[in-house]
Amino acid sequence: MLTFLGFAMVITFMYLIMTKRLSALIALIIVPILFALFGGFAPKIGPMMLEGITKLAPTGVMLMFAILYFALMIDSGLFDPAVRKILKLVKGDPLKVSVGTAVLALVVSMDGDGATTYMICVAAMLPLYSRIGMSPRIMAGLIILAGGVMNMTPWGGPTARAASALHVDPSDIFVPMIPAMLAGVVAILAIAYLYGKRERARLGELHLIGDEIDHSEISVSQFPDARRPTLIWFNGALTLALMCTLIAGLLPLPVLFMVAFSIAMIVNYPCLQQQKDRVAAHAGSVLAVVGLIFAAGIFTGILSGTGMVDAMSKSLLAVIPDFLGPYLAVITALASMPFTFFMSNDAFYYGVLPVLAEAASHYGITAVEMARASIVGQPVHLLSPLVPSTYLLVALAGIEFGDHQRFTLKWAVLVCMCILVAALLMGIFPLFSTL
């Protein structure tokens, strides 16, 4: 009975959000409550939901302040010099333009917001592509590949979802994955170099003299009044210190971002009204993400508290051949590509991953290893027709969605495979369990 209820609940949840009958936020709350009532767990629903929310509270706090911190850094103009330098260096050389596109996208997408990344990068690079005669498909492909890798940061979304679904610390997922992500970055730069060489051979190197962009006017910040160019060195040092302490694990992630955000806000915007304006400017993004995390607490709390996830994993173990069980981490990494392409991240991380992780635990594969494996497919995920921000990218670039998919998908799979191989070589998650 529990197995049936569990799979029925997951399928119902996935159906409702994939067909857009309900938003993920509402479905995560309503669906598990209805199934728990149907299963006769009415007296225990409250404690189960509170337990799930309590476990996810640190993740919600981390995401709230991480989003606010990086939004603050962008508003203050921290990344403006890097953007201007990249645009100044690339000039009219197709090879430099291609590699510069990848580097720019990697820098800008650090905030984890795809829509912002696309608007900034396309606005900066499309004029160069048009003047030189390069294909905008290359630009769009490189931008989305960079976004796919940087989307694996704890504040990007998938890592937070995996952490909340499996009740593990986001830093335990992200920090060990950094070397594998760097392998993905190297792959993207190699792809950019390859296309740059091809375009240079086709077009030659052009020298833009009188028609160059006014680099001094280019800014990543969408709020000119919020820019703080005199504090760039301070903000850069603060961000570097934050990254170092994050990797070193000196303090829990939520605390690190709370402290860094507070320092950045006081120094950059000492006026109380300015502080209110900065928070208000990004409140929508924060509420959407944090609300989803706490709603997921109800879903995972009921899924675990009722025993549904245990029953589902046992039935899954009965179906999976014994010889494949020890390979569940790799299977999850490979499956994350098609799964997150054909379904939303919410459906995969909250519906499928907990069942796979519970099954893998019987073979000695830990929840955090499964969480790391589950985020490998993110470069492919962003090409899904279910990702709204991708439509913004193709619209800004002036290309067809289908052309974008056909051009980029093979490279997205390649980047995912580079991340997977690097993760296996470095023991970030196991090829197979010896238990």
C-alpha positions as CSV (number, residue, x, y, z in Angstrom):
1,M,0.0,0.0,0.0
2,L,2.8,2.4,0.9
3,T,4.6,1.6,-2.3
4,F,1.5,2.4,-4.3
5,L,0.8,5.6,-2.4
6,G,4.4,6.7,-2.8
7,F,4.7,6.2,-6.5
8,A,1.2,7.6,-7.1
9,M,2.2,10.7,-5.1
10,V,5.4,11.2,-7.1
11,I,3.6,10.6,-10.5
12,T,0.8,13.0,-9.5
13,F,3.2,15.7,-8.5
14,M,5.3,15.3,-11.7
15,Y,2.1,15.3,-13.8
16,L,0.7,18.4,-12.2
17,I,3.9,20.5,-12.6
18,M,4.9,19.2,-16.0
19,T,1.4,19.9,-17.5
20,K,1.4,23.2,-15.6
21,R,-1.8,22.4,-13.8
22,L,-0.1,23.7,-10.6
23,S,3.1,25.5,-9.8
24,A,5.8,23.5,-8.2
25,L,5.4,25.6,-5.0
26,I,1.7,24.7,-4.6
27,A,2.1,21.0,-5.7
28,L,4.9,20.4,-3.2
29,I,2.5,21.4,-0.4
30,I,-0.9,20.1,-1.5
31,V,-0.1,16.8,-3.1
32,P,1.7,15.1,-0.2
33,I,-0.9,16.4,2.3
34,L,-3.8,14.8,0.2
35,F,-1.9,11.5,-0.1
36,A,-1.0,11.4,3.6
37,L,-4.7,12.0,4.4
38,F,-5.7,9.2,2.0
39,G,-3.2,6.9,3.6
40,G,-4.6,7.4,7.1
41,F,-1.7,9.5,8.5
42,A,-3.9,12.5,9.5
43,P,-2.8,12.6,13.2
44,K,1.0,12.6,12.2
45,I,0.9,15.1,9.3
46,G,1.7,18.1,11.4
47,P,4.9,16.7,13.0
48,M,6.1,15.2,9.8
49,M,5.7,18.5,7.9
50,L,7.5,20.4,10.7
51,E,10.3,17.9,10.8
52,G,10.8,18.3,7.0
53,I,10.7,22.1,7.1
54,T,13.2,22.1,10.1
55,K,15.7,20.0,8.2
56,L,15.6,22.3,5.2
57,A,15.7,25.6,7.2
58,P,19.6,25.9,6.9
59,T,19.3,25.4,3.1
60,G,16.6,28.0,2.8
61,V,18.6,30.5,4.8
62,M,21.7,29.8,2.7
63,L,19.9,30.4,-0.5
64,M,18.2,33.6,0.7
65,F,21.5,35.3,1.6
66,A,23.5,33.8,-1.2
67,I,21.1,35.3,-3.8
68,L,21.1,38.6,-2.0
69,Y,24.9,38.7,-1.7
70,F,25.6,38.0,-5.4
71,A,22.8,40.4,-6.4
72,L,24.5,43.0,-4.2
73,M,27.9,42.4,-5.8
74,I,26.4,42.7,-9.3
75,D,24.5,45.9,-8.3
76,S,27.6,47.4,-6.9
77,G,29.5,46.8,-10.1
78,L,32.0,44.2,-8.9
79,F,32.0,42.4,-12.2
80,D,32.0,45.5,-14.5
81,P,35.8,45.7,-14.9
82,A,36.0,42.0,-15.9
83,V,33.3,42.4,-18.5
84,R,34.9,45.5,-20.0
85,K,38.3,43.9,-20.0
86,I,37.0,40.8,-21.9
87,L,35.2,43.0,-24.5
88,K,38.3,45.1,-24.9
89,L,40.5,42.1,-25.5
90,V,38.4,40.2,-28.0
91,K,38.1,43.1,-30.5
92,G,37.6,41.7,-34.0
93,D,39.3,38.3,-33.7
94,P,36.7,35.5,-34.0
95,L,38.9,33.2,-31.8
96,K,39.1,35.8,-29.0
97,V,35.4,36.6,-29.4
98,S,34.4,33.0,-29.0
99,V,36.6,32.3,-26.0
100,G,35.7,35.7,-24.5
101,T,32.0,34.8,-24.8
102,A,32.6,31.6,-22.7
103,V,34.7,33.5,-20.1
104,L,32.2,36.3,-19.8
105,A,29.3,33.8,-19.4
106,L,31.2,31.9,-16.7
107,V,31.9,35.1,-14.8
108,V,28.4,36.5,-15.0
109,S,26.6,33.3,-14.3
110,M,28.2,33.0,-10.9
111,D,25.0,34.5,-9.5
112,G,23.0,31.5,-10.6
113,D,20.3,33.5,-12.4
114,G,20.0,32.3,-16.0
115,A,17.8,35.2,-17.2
116,T,20.2,37.8,-15.9
117,T,23.2,36.0,-17.5
118,Y,21.6,35.8,-20.9
119,M,20.5,39.5,-20.9
120,I,24.0,40.7,-19.9
121,C,26.0,38.4,-22.2
122,V,23.9,38.8,-25.3
123,A,23.7,42.5,-24.9
124,A,27.5,42.7,-24.6
125,M,28.5,40.1,-27.3
126,L,25.8,40.1,-30.0
127,P,27.0,43.4,-31.5
128,L,30.4,41.9,-32.0
129,Y,29.1,38.8,-33.5
130,S,26.9,40.8,-35.9
131,R,29.8,43.1,-37.0
132,I,32.3,40.2,-37.5
133,G,29.7,37.9,-39.2
134,M,29.9,35.1,-36.7
135,S,27.0,32.8,-36.1
136,P,24.9,33.8,-33.0
137,R,24.3,30.1,-32.5
138,I,27.9,29.8,-31.3
139,M,27.3,32.7,-28.8
140,A,24.0,31.2,-27.5
141,G,25.6,27.7,-27.2
142,L,28.6,28.9,-25.3
143,I,26.5,31.0,-22.9
144,I,24.1,28.2,-22.0
145,L,26.9,25.7,-21.6
146,A,28.6,28.0,-19.1
147,G,25.3,28.6,-17.3
148,G,24.8,24.8,-17.1
149,V,28.1,24.3,-15.3
150,M,27.8,27.4,-13.0
151,N,24.2,26.3,-12.2
152,M,25.8,23.6,-10.0
153,T,26.7,26.1,-7.3
154,P,24.7,25.8,-4.1
155,W,22.8,29.0,-4.9
156,G,22.1,28.0,-8.5
157,G,19.2,25.7,-7.7
158,P,19.9,22.0,-8.5
159,T,22.4,21.6,-5.7
160,A,20.0,23.1,-3.2
161,R,17.2,20.9,-4.5
162,A,19.4,17.8,-4.2
163,A,20.5,18.8,-0.7
164,S,17.0,19.5,0.5
165,A,15.6,16.3,-1.1
166,L,18.2,14.1,0.6
167,H,18.7,16.2,3.8
168,V,22.5,16.8,3.3
169,D,24.6,19.9,3.6
170,P,24.9,21.8,0.2
171,S,28.5,22.5,0.9
172,D,29.2,18.8,1.2
173,I,27.8,18.4,-2.3
174,F,29.4,21.5,-3.9
175,V,32.9,21.8,-2.5
176,P,34.0,18.3,-3.6
177,M,32.4,18.9,-7.0
178,I,34.5,22.0,-7.7
179,P,37.4,20.0,-9.5
180,A,34.8,18.2,-11.7
181,M,33.1,21.5,-12.5
182,L,36.6,22.9,-13.5
183,A,36.8,20.0,-15.9
184,G,33.5,21.1,-17.4
185,V,34.9,24.7,-17.7
186,V,38.0,23.4,-19.5
187,A,35.7,21.5,-21.9
188,I,33.7,24.7,-22.6
189,L,36.8,26.7,-23.3
190,A,38.1,24.0,-25.6
191,I,34.7,24.1,-27.5
192,A,35.0,27.9,-27.7
193,Y,38.5,27.6,-29.0
194,L,37.5,25.0,-31.6
195,Y,34.7,27.2,-33.0
196,G,36.8,30.3,-32.7
197,K,39.5,28.7,-34.9
198,R,36.8,27.6,-37.5
199,E,35.3,31.1,-37.6
200,R,38.7,32.7,-37.8
201,A,39.6,30.5,-40.8
202,R,36.2,31.3,-42.4
203,L,36.1,35.1,-41.7
204,G,39.6,36.1,-41.0
205,E,40.6,38.7,-38.3
206,L,38.8,42.0,-38.5
207,H,40.1,45.2,-37.0
208,L,37.3,47.3,-35.5
209,I,38.7,50.9,-35.2
210,G,36.0,53.5,-35.6
211,D,33.1,51.2,-34.8
212,E,34.1,49.9,-31.4
213,I,31.9,49.7,-28.4
214,D,32.3,52.3,-25.7
215,H,33.6,50.0,-23.0
216,S,33.4,52.6,-20.3
217,E,29.6,52.5,-20.5
218,I,29.2,48.8,-20.2
219,S,27.9,47.5,-16.8
220,V,26.6,44.3,-15.5
221,S,24.4,46.2,-13.0
222,Q,20.8,46.9,-13.9
223,F,20.7,49.6,-11.3
224,P,23.1,52.5,-12.2
225,D,22.4,54.3,-8.9
226,A,23.5,51.3,-7.0
227,R,27.0,51.1,-8.5
228,R,29.9,51.6,-6.2
229,P,33.0,51.7,-8.4
230,T,35.2,53.0,-5.5
231,L,34.5,49.9,-3.5
232,I,35.4,47.3,-6.2
233,W,38.6,46.2,-4.4
234,F,36.9,45.8,-1.1
235,N,34.0,43.8,-2.7
236,G,36.5,41.7,-4.6
237,A,38.5,40.9,-1.4
238,L,35.3,40.1,0.5
239,T,34.0,37.8,-2.2
240,L,37.4,36.0,-2.4
241,A,37.5,35.6,1.4
242,L,33.9,34.2,1.2
243,M,34.9,31.6,-1.4
244,C,38.0,30.6,0.5
245,T,36.1,30.2,3.8
246,L,33.4,28.3,1.9
247,I,35.9,25.8,0.5
248,A,37.8,25.5,3.8
249,G,34.5,24.9,5.6
250,L,35.4,27.3,8.5
251,L,31.7,28.0,9.1
252,P,28.4,26.6,8.0
253,L,27.3,27.9,4.5
254,P,24.2,29.8,5.8
255,V,26.3,31.6,8.4
256,L,29.0,32.5,5.9
257,F,26.5,34.1,3.5
258,M,24.7,35.9,6.3
259,V,27.9,37.5,7.6
260,A,29.2,38.4,4.1
261,F,25.9,39.9,3.1
262,S,25.7,42.0,6.2
263,I,29.3,43.3,5.8
264,A,28.7,44.1,2.1
265,M,25.4,45.9,2.8
266,I,26.9,48.0,5.6
267,V,29.9,49.1,3.6
268,N,28.3,49.6,0.2
269,Y,24.9,51.0,1.3
270,P,25.2,52.5,4.8
271,C,21.9,54.4,4.4
272,L,18.9,52.5,5.7
273,Q,16.7,53.4,2.7
274,Q,19.4,52.2,0.3
275,Q,19.5,48.9,2.1
276,K,15.8,48.5,1.9
277,D,15.9,49.3,-1.8
278,R,18.5,46.7,-2.5
279,V,16.6,44.0,-0.7
280,A,13.3,45.0,-2.3
281,A,14.9,44.9,-5.8
282,H,15.7,41.2,-5.4
283,A,12.9,40.1,-3.1
284,G,11.0,38.4,-5.9
285,S,13.9,36.1,-6.8
286,V,14.6,35.3,-3.2
287,L,10.9,34.6,-2.3
288,A,10.5,32.3,-5.4
289,V,13.5,30.1,-4.5
290,V,13.2,30.1,-0.7
291,G,9.5,29.4,-0.8
292,L,10.1,26.4,-3.0
293,I,12.7,25.0,-0.6
294,F,10.4,25.2,2.4
295,A,7.5,23.7,0.4
296,A,9.8,20.9,-0.4
297,G,10.2,20.3,3.3
298,I,6.6,19.3,3.5
299,F,6.9,17.0,0.5
300,T,10.1,15.2,1.8
301,G,8.9,15.2,5.4
302,I,5.7,13.3,4.4
303,L,7.5,11.1,2.0
304,S,9.9,10.0,4.7
305,G,7.7,10.2,7.7
306,T,5.0,7.9,6.3
307,G,7.6,5.3,5.2
308,M,6.7,5.8,1.5
309,V,10.3,6.3,0.4
310,D,11.4,3.1,2.2
311,A,8.7,1.1,0.6
312,M,9.4,2.6,-2.9
313,S,13.1,1.9,-2.6
314,K,12.5,-1.7,-1.7
315,S,10.3,-2.2,-4.7
316,L,12.9,-0.4,-6.9
317,L,15.6,-2.7,-5.5
318,A,13.5,-5.7,-6.5
319,V,13.4,-4.4,-10.0
320,I,17.0,-3.4,-10.4
321,P,19.3,-6.3,-11.3
322,D,21.7,-7.1,-8.6
323,F,24.7,-6.5,-10.8
324,L,23.6,-2.9,-11.5
325,G,23.0,-1.9,-7.8
326,P,26.6,-1.0,-7.0
327,Y,26.6,1.3,-10.1
328,L,23.6,3.4,-9.0
329,A,25.7,6.6,-8.6
330,V,26.9,6.4,-12.2
331,I,23.5,5.4,-13.4
332,T,22.0,8.4,-11.6
333,A,24.6,10.7,-13.2
334,L,23.9,9.4,-16.7
335,A,20.1,9.4,-16.0
336,S,20.2,13.0,-14.8
337,M,20.8,14.1,-18.4
338,P,17.6,12.7,-20.0
339,F,15.5,12.9,-16.8
340,T,16.2,16.7,-16.2
341,F,15.7,17.3,-20.0
342,F,12.2,15.7,-20.2
343,M,11.1,16.7,-16.7
344,S,11.7,19.7,-14.5
345,N,14.4,19.9,-11.8
346,D,11.7,19.9,-9.2
347,A,10.2,16.6,-10.5
348,F,13.6,14.9,-10.7
349,Y,15.1,16.1,-7.4
350,Y,12.0,15.8,-5.3
351,G,10.3,12.9,-7.0
352,V,13.0,10.6,-8.4
353,L,16.2,11.2,-6.6
354,P,15.0,10.3,-3.0
355,V,13.9,6.9,-4.3
356,L,17.2,6.3,-6.1
357,A,19.2,7.4,-3.1
358,E,17.3,5.2,-0.7
359,A,17.9,2.2,-3.0
360,A,21.6,3.1,-3.4
361,S,22.0,3.2,0.4
362,H,21.5,-0.5,0.5
363,Y,24.7,-0.9,-1.6
364,G,26.8,1.4,0.6
365,I,26.4,4.6,-1.6
366,T,25.8,7.6,0.6
367,A,23.2,10.2,0.1
368,V,25.7,13.0,-0.5
369,E,27.4,10.9,-3.2
370,M,24.1,10.4,-4.9
371,A,23.4,14.1,-4.6
372,R,26.7,14.9,-6.3
373,A,26.0,12.4,-9.1
374,S,22.5,13.9,-9.6
375,I,23.7,17.4,-10.6
376,V,26.0,16.1,-13.4
377,G,23.4,16.5,-16.1
378,Q,22.7,20.3,-15.6
379,P,24.3,21.5,-18.9
380,V,21.8,19.3,-20.8
381,H,18.9,20.3,-18.5
382,L,19.1,24.0,-19.6
383,L,18.4,22.9,-23.2
384,S,15.0,21.5,-22.1
385,P,11.9,23.1,-23.5
386,L,10.7,23.1,-19.9
387,V,13.2,25.8,-18.9
388,P,11.7,29.3,-19.5
389,S,14.9,31.3,-19.4
390,T,16.2,29.3,-22.5
391,Y,13.4,30.9,-24.6
392,L,14.7,34.3,-23.4
393,L,18.2,33.4,-24.7
394,V,17.1,32.3,-28.1
395,A,14.8,35.3,-28.5
396,L,17.7,37.7,-27.6
397,A,20.1,35.9,-29.9
398,G,17.5,35.9,-32.7
399,I,17.7,32.1,-33.4
400,E,15.3,29.3,-33.5
401,F,14.9,27.1,-30.4
402,G,15.2,23.9,-32.4
403,D,18.4,25.2,-34.1
404,H,19.8,26.1,-30.7
405,Q,19.1,22.6,-29.4
406,R,20.6,20.8,-32.4
407,F,23.7,22.9,-32.3
408,T,24.3,22.7,-28.5
409,L,23.0,19.4,-27.3
410,K,26.0,17.3,-28.4
411,W,28.4,19.7,-26.7
412,A,26.2,19.7,-23.6
413,V,26.4,15.9,-23.4
414,L,30.2,16.2,-23.9
415,V,30.6,18.7,-21.0
416,C,28.5,16.4,-18.8
417,M,30.7,13.4,-19.7
418,C,33.8,15.4,-18.9
419,I,32.4,16.3,-15.5
420,L,31.3,12.7,-14.9
421,V,34.8,11.3,-15.8
422,A,36.5,13.9,-13.7
423,A,34.3,13.1,-10.7
424,L,34.9,9.4,-11.0
425,L,38.7,9.8,-11.3
426,M,38.8,12.1,-8.3
427,G,36.5,9.8,-6.2
428,I,33.8,12.4,-5.8
429,F,31.3,9.6,-6.2
430,P,32.1,5.9,-6.8
431,L,32.0,4.1,-10.1
432,F,30.7,1.1,-8.1
433,S,30.2,0.2,-4.5
434,T,32.4,-2.5,-3.0
435,L,29.9,-3.2,-0.2
